Amino acid sequence: MSTPDAPPPGPYDPPPAGPYGSADERSAQAQPYGAQQPYGAQQPHGPGQPYGPGPGGSGADDGSRPPLDVVSVVGLVLGITFLLAPVGLVLSIVGLFRTGAGRRRSRGIAIAGAVVSAVMTVLLGLLVAVVVAFGSFLSTEYSSTFEDLDQQQQDGDGFDMEELERQLEEQQEGAGLTGSDGQALQPAPAPAAPVLA
């Protein structure tokens, strides 16, 4: 307690020790394995570390973590692009071998790149197969049509271009689209609209 001659405690003085001792004495007794820093206390920083350690550990790259495998990341990025998926597949497989046994990080990225690249490569292969099949169908269809027309023209059974032109001219004359001289007729001018006064 306080003695009658002592001044009253000020607002910034430490609280008086109670029957169980001061707060410092109690915390020293509660930590038998050495003093721990209270929650929120910061470690002193050196000139190379202006901020505290990151969430992953000590904050210094002391070589304990393996390096990131860039080939795996590039394989994933190329696997997402449709036309470069086969290249991404190859790079992702290379990345799988490079990340084996913990030599490098990003094994998960290499696996994702291999899966995505494989799916995109299969889709690209299907697209190429459809385009080739469609092109083959069109080329055989048109070539057989032209061969048939050539054969008919040679046999005399088919059409004659001069005959088709003559029939077209007759149809135009019958519809009044050409004159007697064979020249195309000009359409008559439209009647003028009445002017209201």
TILO-817516 format. One record per atom (N, C-alpha, C): residue in one letter; atom name; x, y, z. Coordinates in steps of 0.1 Angstrom, whole numbers, plus 5000, padded with zeros to 4 digits. Layout:
# TILO-817516
ATOM r a px py pz
ATOM a CA X Y Z
...
END
This chain:
# TILO-817516
ATOM r a px py pz
ATOM m N 5008 4988 5000
ATOM m CA 5000 5000 5000
ATOM m C 5009 5012 5000
ATOM s N 5003 5023 5001
ATOM s CA 5011 5036 5001
ATOM s C 5012 5041 5016
ATOM t N 5023 5048 5018
ATOM t CA 5026 5054 5031
ATOM t C 5019 5067 5031
ATOM p N 5016 5073 5043
ATOM p CA 5009 5086 5044
ATOM p C 5018 5097 5039
ATOM d N 5031 5096 5039
ATOM d CA 5040 5107 5035
ATOM d C 5042 5107 5020
ATOM a N 5039 5096 5013
ATOM a CA 5041 5095 4998
ATOM a C 5031 5104 4991
ATOM p N 5035 5110 4980
ATOM p CA 5025 5117 4972
ATOM p C 5015 5108 4965
ATOM p N 5004 5113 4962
ATOM p CA 4994 5104 4955
ATOM p C 4999 5100 4941
ATOM p N 4996 5088 4936
ATOM p CA 5001 5084 4923
ATOM p C 4995 5093 4912
ATOM g N 5004 5096 4902
ATOM g CA 5000 5104 4891
ATOM g C 4993 5096 4880
ATOM p N 4988 5102 4870
ATOM p CA 4981 5094 4860
ATOM p C 4990 5085 4851
ATOM y N 5003 5089 4851
ATOM y CA 5013 5081 4843
ATOM y C 5022 5072 4851
ATOM d N 5020 5071 4864
ATOM d CA 5028 5062 4872
ATOM d C 5023 5048 4871
ATOM p N 5032 5038 4872
ATOM p CA 5028 5024 4871
ATOM p C 5019 5021 4883
ATOM p N 5010 5012 4881
ATOM p CA 5000 5008 4892
ATOM p C 5008 5002 4904
ATOM p N 5004 5004 4915
ATOM p CA 5011 4998 4927
ATOM p C 5010 4983 4927
ATOM a N 5020 4976 4932
ATOM a CA 5020 4962 4933
ATOM a C 5009 4957 4942
ATOM g N 5002 4947 4938
ATOM g CA 4991 4942 4946
ATOM g C 4996 4930 4955
ATOM p N 4987 4923 4960
ATOM p CA 4992 4912 4969
ATOM p C 4999 4901 4961
ATOM y N 4997 4900 4948
ATOM y CA 5004 4890 4940
ATOM y C 5017 4895 4933
ATOM g N 5021 4906 4936
ATOM g CA 5033 4912 4930
ATOM g C 5029 4921 4918
ATOM s N 5040 4926 4912
ATOM s CA 5037 4935 4900
ATOM s C 5035 4926 4888
ATOM a N 5030 4933 4877
ATOM a CA 5027 4926 4864
ATOM a C 5040 4920 4859
ATOM d N 5051 4927 4860
ATOM d CA 5064 4922 4854
ATOM d C 5068 4909 4862
ATOM e N 5066 4909 4875
ATOM e CA 5070 4898 4883
ATOM e C 5061 4886 4880
ATOM r N 5048 4888 4877
ATOM r CA 5039 4877 4874
ATOM r C 5043 4871 4860
ATOM s N 5046 4880 4850
ATOM s CA 5049 4874 4837
ATOM s C 5062 4867 4837
ATOM a N 5072 4871 4845
ATOM a CA 5084 4864 4845
ATOM a C 5082 4850 4852
ATOM q N 5073 4849 4861
ATOM q CA 5070 4836 4867
ATOM q C 5062 4827 4858
ATOM a N 5054 4833 4849
ATOM a CA 5045 4825 4840
ATOM a C 5053 4819 4829
ATOM q N 5065 4824 4825
ATOM q CA 5072 4820 4814
ATOM q C 5085 4813 4818
ATOM p N 5084 4800 4822
ATOM p CA 5096 4794 4827
ATOM p C 5107 4790 4816
ATOM y N 5103 4790 4804
ATOM y CA 5112 4786 4793
ATOM y C 5119 4798 4786
ATOM g N 5119 4809 4792
ATOM g CA 5125 4821 4786
ATOM g C 5114 4831 4783
ATOM a N 5118 4843 4782
ATOM a CA 5109 4854 4779
ATOM a C 5104 4854 4765
ATOM q N 5092 4855 4763
ATOM q CA 5086 4856 4749
ATOM q C 5081 4871 4747
ATOM q N 5082 4875 4735
ATOM q CA 5078 4889 4733
ATOM q C 5062 4889 4732
ATOM p N 5057 4900 4738
ATOM p CA 5042 4901 4738
ATOM p C 5037 4902 4723
ATOM y N 5024 4899 4722
ATOM y CA 5018 4899 4709
ATOM y C 5019 4913 4702
ATOM g N 5023 4913 4690
ATOM g CA 5024 4926 4683
ATOM g C 5037 4932 4683
ATOM a N 5047 4927 4691
ATOM a CA 5060 4933 4692
ATOM a C 5067 4930 4679
ATOM q N 5075 4940 4675
ATOM q CA 5082 4939 4662
ATOM q C 5097 4935 4665
ATOM q N 5102 4927 4655
ATOM q CA 5116 4924 4656
ATOM q C 5124 4936 4651
ATOM p N 5136 4938 4655
ATOM p CA 5144 4949 4650
ATOM p C 5148 4945 4635
ATOM h N 5148 4955 4627
ATOM h CA 5151 4953 4612
ATOM h C 5165 4958 4609
ATOM g N 5171 4951 4600
ATOM g CA 5184 4955 4596
ATOM g C 5183 4963 4583
ATOM p N 5194 4968 4578
ATOM p CA 5193 4977 4566
ATOM p C 5188 4970 4554
ATOM g N 5190 4957 4553
ATOM g CA 5185 4949 4541
ATOM g C 5171 4945 4542
ATOM q N 5165 4946 4554
ATOM q CA 5151 4942 4556
ATOM q C 5143 4953 4562
ATOM p N 5138 4962 4554
ATOM p CA 5131 4973 4560
ATOM p C 5117 4969 4565
ATOM y N 5112 4958 4561
ATOM y CA 5099 4953 4566
ATOM y C 5101 4940 4572
ATOM g N 5091 4935 4579
ATOM g CA 5091 4923 4586
ATOM g C 5091 4911 4577
ATOM p N 5093 4899 4582
ATOM p CA 5093 4887 4573
ATOM p C 5079 4885 4567
ATOM g N 5079 4879 4555
ATOM g CA 5066 4877 4548
ATOM g C 5059 4865 4554
ATOM p N 5047 4862 4549
ATOM p CA 5040 4851 4555
ATOM p C 5046 4837 4553
ATOM g N 5056 4836 4544
ATOM g CA 5062 4823 4541
ATOM g C 5074 4819 4550
ATOM g N 5078 4828 4558
ATOM g CA 5090 4824 4566
ATOM g C 5098 4836 4571
ATOM s N 5111 4834 4569
ATOM s CA 5121 4844 4575
ATOM s C 5121 4857 4567
ATOM g N 5117 4857 4555
ATOM g CA 5117 4869 4547
ATOM g C 5130 4870 4539
ATOM a N 5140 4863 4541
ATOM a CA 5152 4863 4534
ATOM a C 5153 4851 4525
ATOM d N 5158 4854 4513
ATOM d CA 5160 4843 4503
ATOM d C 5173 4837 4506
ATOM d N 5174 4828 4515
ATOM d CA 5187 4822 4519
ATOM d C 5190 4809 4511
ATOM g N 5182 4806 4501
ATOM g CA 5184 4795 4492
ATOM g C 5178 4782 4498
ATOM s N 5170 4783 4508
ATOM s CA 5164 4771 4514
ATOM s C 5152 4766 4505
ATOM r N 5146 4776 4498
ATOM r CA 5134 4772 4489
ATOM r C 5140 4770 4475
ATOM p N 5135 4760 4468
ATOM p CA 5140 4757 4455
ATOM p C 5134 4768 4446
ATOM p N 5141 4771 4435
ATOM p CA 5137 4782 4426
ATOM p C 5124 4778 4418
ATOM l N 5117 4788 4414
ATOM l CA 5105 4786 4406
ATOM l C 5108 4781 4392
ATOM d N 5101 4771 4387
ATOM d CA 5104 4766 4373
ATOM d C 5096 4774 4363
ATOM v N 5103 4782 4355
ATOM v CA 5097 4791 4345
ATOM v C 5092 4783 4334
ATOM v N 5098 4771 4331
ATOM v CA 5093 4763 4320
ATOM v C 5079 4758 4322
ATOM s N 5076 4755 4335
ATOM s CA 5062 4750 4338
ATOM s C 5052 4761 4336
ATOM v N 5056 4773 4340
ATOM v CA 5047 4785 4339
ATOM v C 5044 4788 4324
ATOM v N 5055 4788 4316
ATOM v CA 5054 4790 4301
ATOM v C 5045 4779 4295
ATOM g N 5047 4767 4299
ATOM g CA 5039 4756 4294
ATOM g C 5024 4758 4297
ATOM l N 5021 4762 4309
ATOM l CA 5007 4765 4312
ATOM l C 5001 4776 4303
ATOM v N 5009 4787 4302
ATOM v CA 5004 4798 4294
ATOM v C 5002 4794 4279
ATOM l N 5011 4787 4274
ATOM l CA 5010 4783 4260
ATOM l C 4999 4772 4258
ATOM g N 4996 4764 4269
ATOM g CA 4986 4755 4268
ATOM g C 4972 4761 4268
ATOM i N 4971 4773 4273
ATOM i CA 4958 4780 4273
ATOM i C 4955 4785 4259
ATOM t N 4966 4789 4252
ATOM t CA 4964 4794 4238
ATOM t C 4961 4782 4229
ATOM f N 4951 4784 4220
ATOM f CA 4946 4772 4213
ATOM f C 4956 4767 4203
ATOM l N 4962 4775 4195
ATOM l CA 4971 4771 4184
ATOM l C 4985 4766 4189
ATOM l N 4989 4771 4201
ATOM l CA 5002 4767 4206
ATOM l C 5001 4757 4217
ATOM a N 4990 4750 4218
ATOM a CA 4988 4740 4228
ATOM a C 4998 4728 4227
ATOM p N 5001 4723 4216
ATOM p CA 5011 4713 4215
ATOM p C 5025 4717 4221
ATOM v N 5029 4729 4218
ATOM v CA 5042 4734 4224
ATOM v C 5040 4735 4239
ATOM g N 5029 4739 4244
ATOM g CA 5026 4740 4258
ATOM g C 5027 4726 4265
ATOM l N 5022 4716 4258
ATOM l CA 5022 4703 4263
ATOM l C 5036 4698 4265
ATOM v N 5045 4700 4255
ATOM v CA 5059 4696 4255
ATOM v C 5066 4703 4267
ATOM l N 5064 4716 4268
ATOM l CA 5070 4724 4279
ATOM l C 5065 4720 4293
ATOM s N 5052 4716 4294
ATOM s CA 5047 4712 4307
ATOM s C 5053 4698 4311
ATOM i N 5055 4690 4301
ATOM i CA 5061 4677 4304
ATOM i C 5075 4679 4308
ATOM v N 5082 4687 4302
ATOM v CA 5096 4691 4306
ATOM v C 5096 4696 4320
ATOM g N 5086 4705 4323
ATOM g CA 5085 4711 4336
ATOM g C 5082 4700 4347
ATOM l N 5074 4690 4343
ATOM l CA 5072 4679 4353
ATOM l C 5085 4672 4357
ATOM f N 5093 4670 4347
ATOM f CA 5106 4663 4350
ATOM f C 5115 4673 4358
ATOM r N 5115 4685 4355
ATOM r CA 5124 4695 4362
ATOM r C 5119 4697 4376
ATOM t N 5106 4696 4379
ATOM t CA 5102 4698 4393
ATOM t C 5101 4686 4401
ATOM g N 5105 4674 4396
ATOM g CA 5105 4662 4403
ATOM g C 5115 4662 4414
ATOM a N 5113 4655 4425
ATOM a CA 5121 4653 4437
ATOM a C 5124 4667 4444
ATOM g N 5115 4676 4442
ATOM g CA 5117 4689 4449
ATOM g C 5128 4698 4445
ATOM r N 5133 4695 4433
ATOM r CA 5144 4704 4428
ATOM r C 5140 4718 4425
ATOM r N 5128 4719 4420
ATOM r CA 5122 4732 4417
ATOM r C 5108 4733 4422
ATOM r N 5103 4745 4423
ATOM r CA 5089 4747 4427
ATOM r C 5080 4746 4415
ATOM s N 5067 4747 4417
ATOM s CA 5057 4748 4406
ATOM s C 5054 4735 4399
ATOM r N 5054 4724 4407
ATOM r CA 5050 4711 4401
ATOM r C 5035 4712 4398
ATOM g N 5027 4718 4406
ATOM g CA 5013 4719 4404
ATOM g C 5010 4727 4391
ATOM i N 5017 4737 4388
ATOM i CA 5016 4745 4376
ATOM i C 5019 4736 4364
ATOM a N 5030 4728 4365
ATOM a CA 5034 4719 4354
ATOM a C 5023 4708 4352
ATOM i N 5016 4703 4362
ATOM i CA 5006 4693 4360
ATOM i C 4994 4700 4354
ATOM a N 4990 4712 4359
ATOM a CA 4979 4719 4353
ATOM a C 4982 4722 4338
ATOM g N 4994 4726 4335
ATOM g CA 4998 4729 4321
ATOM g C 4997 4717 4312
ATOM a N 5001 4706 4317
ATOM a CA 5000 4693 4309
ATOM a C 4986 4690 4307
ATOM v N 4977 4691 4317
ATOM v CA 4963 4687 4315
ATOM v C 4956 4696 4305
ATOM v N 4958 4709 4307
ATOM v CA 4951 4719 4298
ATOM v C 4957 4718 4284
ATOM s N 4970 4717 4283
ATOM s CA 4976 4715 4270
ATOM s C 4971 4703 4263
ATOM a N 4970 4692 4270
ATOM a CA 4965 4679 4264
ATOM a C 4951 4681 4258
ATOM v N 4942 4687 4266
ATOM v CA 4928 4689 4262
ATOM v C 4928 4698 4250
ATOM m N 4935 4709 4250
ATOM m CA 4936 4718 4239
ATOM m C 4942 4712 4226
ATOM t N 4952 4704 4228
ATOM t CA 4958 4697 4217
ATOM t C 4948 4687 4210
ATOM v N 4940 4680 4218
ATOM v CA 4930 4671 4213
ATOM v C 4919 4679 4205
ATOM l N 4915 4690 4211
ATOM l CA 4905 4698 4204
ATOM l C 4911 4704 4191
ATOM l N 4923 4708 4191
ATOM l CA 4930 4713 4179
ATOM l C 4931 4702 4169
ATOM g N 4934 4690 4173
ATOM g CA 4934 4678 4164
ATOM g C 4921 4675 4157
ATOM l N 4910 4676 4166
ATOM l CA 4897 4674 4160
ATOM l C 4893 4685 4150
ATOM l N 4896 4697 4153
ATOM l CA 4893 4708 4144
ATOM l C 4901 4706 4131
ATOM v N 4913 4702 4131
ATOM v CA 4921 4700 4119
ATOM v C 4915 4689 4111
ATOM a N 4911 4678 4118
ATOM a CA 4905 4666 4111
ATOM a C 4892 4670 4104
ATOM v N 4884 4678 4111
ATOM v CA 4871 4683 4105
ATOM v C 4873 4691 4093
ATOM v N 4883 4701 4094
ATOM v CA 4886 4709 4082
ATOM v C 4891 4702 4071
ATOM v N 4900 4692 4073
ATOM v CA 4906 4684 4062
ATOM v C 4895 4675 4056
ATOM a N 4886 4669 4064
ATOM a CA 4875 4661 4059
ATOM a C 4866 4670 4050
ATOM f N 4862 4681 4055
ATOM f CA 4853 4690 4048
ATOM f C 4859 4695 4035
ATOM g N 4872 4698 4035
ATOM g CA 4879 4703 4023
ATOM g C 4880 4691 4013
ATOM s N 4883 4679 4018
ATOM s CA 4883 4668 4009
ATOM s C 4870 4665 4003
ATOM f N 4859 4666 4010
ATOM f CA 4846 4664 4005
ATOM f C 4843 4674 3994
ATOM l N 4846 4687 3997
ATOM l CA 4843 4698 3987
ATOM l C 4851 4696 3975
ATOM s N 4864 4692 3976
ATOM s CA 4872 4691 3964
ATOM s C 4867 4679 3955
ATOM t N 4864 4668 3961
ATOM t CA 4859 4657 3953
ATOM t C 4845 4660 3947
ATOM e N 4837 4667 3955
ATOM e CA 4823 4670 3950
ATOM e C 4824 4680 3938
ATOM y N 4832 4690 3939
ATOM y CA 4833 4700 3928
ATOM y C 4841 4694 3916
ATOM s N 4851 4686 3919
ATOM s CA 4859 4681 3908
ATOM s C 4850 4671 3900
ATOM s N 4842 4663 3907
ATOM s CA 4834 4654 3899
ATOM s C 4823 4661 3892
ATOM t N 4818 4672 3897
ATOM t CA 4808 4680 3890
ATOM t C 4814 4686 3877
ATOM f N 4826 4692 3879
ATOM f CA 4832 4698 3867
ATOM f C 4836 4687 3857
ATOM e N 4840 4675 3861
ATOM e CA 4843 4664 3852
ATOM e C 4831 4660 3844
ATOM d N 4819 4659 3852
ATOM d CA 4807 4656 3845
ATOM d C 4803 4666 3835
ATOM l N 4804 4679 3838
ATOM l CA 4801 4689 3828
ATOM l C 4810 4689 3816
ATOM d N 4822 4687 3818
ATOM d CA 4832 4686 3807
ATOM d C 4828 4674 3798
ATOM q N 4825 4663 3804
ATOM q CA 4822 4651 3797
ATOM q C 4809 4653 3789
ATOM q N 4799 4659 3795
ATOM q CA 4786 4662 3788
ATOM q C 4788 4671 3776
ATOM q N 4797 4681 3778
ATOM q CA 4799 4690 3767
ATOM q C 4806 4684 3756
ATOM q N 4816 4675 3759
ATOM q CA 4823 4668 3748
ATOM q C 4814 4658 3741
ATOM d N 4805 4652 3748
ATOM d CA 4795 4642 3742
ATOM d C 4784 4649 3734
ATOM g N 4782 4662 3737
ATOM g CA 4771 4669 3731
ATOM g C 4758 4667 3738
ATOM d N 4758 4660 3749
ATOM d CA 4746 4658 3757
ATOM d C 4743 4669 3767
ATOM g N 4754 4677 3770
ATOM g CA 4752 4687 3780
ATOM g C 4748 4700 3774
ATOM f N 4752 4710 3781
ATOM f CA 4748 4724 3778
ATOM f C 4758 4729 3768
ATOM d N 4753 4739 3760
ATOM d CA 4762 4746 3751
ATOM d C 4761 4761 3756
ATOM m N 4773 4767 3758
ATOM m CA 4773 4781 3763
ATOM m C 4766 4790 3753
ATOM e N 4768 4788 3740
ATOM e CA 4762 4797 3730
ATOM e C 4747 4795 3731
ATOM e N 4743 4783 3732
ATOM e CA 4728 4780 3733
ATOM e C 4722 4787 3745
ATOM l N 4729 4787 3757
ATOM l CA 4724 4793 3769
ATOM l C 4723 4808 3767
ATOM e N 4733 4814 3760
ATOM e CA 4733 4829 3758
ATOM e C 4721 4833 3749
ATOM r N 4719 4825 3739
ATOM r CA 4707 4827 3729
ATOM r C 4694 4826 3737
ATOM q N 4693 4816 3745
ATOM q CA 4680 4815 3753
ATOM q C 4678 4826 3763
ATOM l N 4689 4831 3769
ATOM l CA 4688 4843 3778
ATOM l C 4683 4855 3770
ATOM e N 4689 4857 3758
ATOM e CA 4685 4869 3750
ATOM e C 4670 4868 3747
ATOM e N 4666 4856 3743
ATOM e CA 4651 4855 3739
ATOM e C 4642 4858 3751
ATOM q N 4646 4853 3763
ATOM q CA 4638 4856 3775
ATOM q C 4638 4871 3778
ATOM q N 4649 4878 3776
ATOM q CA 4649 4892 3778
ATOM q C 4641 4900 3768
ATOM e N 4641 4895 3756
ATOM e CA 4632 4902 3745
ATOM e C 4618 4900 3748
ATOM g N 4615 4887 3753
ATOM g CA 4601 4884 3756
ATOM g C 4596 4892 3768
ATOM a N 4604 4896 3777
ATOM a CA 4600 4904 3789
ATOM a C 4601 4919 3786
ATOM g N 4606 4922 3774
ATOM g CA 4607 4936 3771
ATOM g C 4619 4943 3777
ATOM l N 4629 4935 3779
ATOM l CA 4641 4941 3785
ATOM l C 4651 4945 3775
ATOM t N 4650 4941 3762
ATOM t CA 4659 4944 3752
ATOM t C 4651 4949 3740
ATOM g N 4658 4957 3732
ATOM g CA 4651 4962 3720
ATOM g C 4654 4952 3708
ATOM s N 4649 4955 3696
ATOM s CA 4651 4947 3685
ATOM s C 4666 4945 3681
ATOM d N 4673 4955 3685
ATOM d CA 4688 4955 3681
ATOM d C 4696 4947 3691
ATOM g N 4690 4942 3702
ATOM g CA 4697 4933 3712
ATOM g C 4702 4941 3723
ATOM q N 4702 4954 3723
ATOM q CA 4707 4963 3734
ATOM q C 4697 4963 3745
ATOM a N 4702 4964 3757
ATOM a CA 4693 4965 3769
ATOM a C 4686 4978 3769
ATOM l N 4673 4977 3772
ATOM l CA 4665 4989 3772
ATOM l C 4667 4997 3786
ATOM q N 4666 5010 3785
ATOM q CA 4667 5018 3797
ATOM q C 4653 5019 3803
ATOM p N 4652 5019 3816
ATOM p CA 4639 5020 3822
ATOM p C 4634 5034 3819
ATOM a N 4620 5035 3818
ATOM a CA 4614 5048 3816
ATOM a C 4615 5056 3828
ATOM p N 4616 5069 3827
ATOM p CA 4618 5078 3838
ATOM p C 4605 5078 3847
ATOM a N 4606 5079 3859
ATOM a CA 4595 5079 3868
ATOM a C 4587 5092 3866
ATOM p N 4574 5091 3867
ATOM p CA 4565 5103 3865
ATOM p C 4568 5113 3877
ATOM a N 4567 5126 3873
ATOM a CA 4570 5136 3883
ATOM a C 4558 5137 3893
ATOM a N 4562 5140 3905
ATOM a CA 4552 5140 3916
ATOM a C 4544 5154 3914
ATOM p N 4531 5153 3917
ATOM p CA 4523 5166 3915
ATOM p C 4527 5176 3926
ATOM v N 4527 5188 3922
ATOM v CA 4531 5199 3931
ATOM v C 4518 5205 3936
ATOM l N 4517 5206 3949
ATOM l CA 4505 5211 3956
ATOM l C 4508 5226 3959
ATOM a N 4499 5234 3955
ATOM a CA 4501 5249 3957
ATOM a C 4493 5254 3969
END
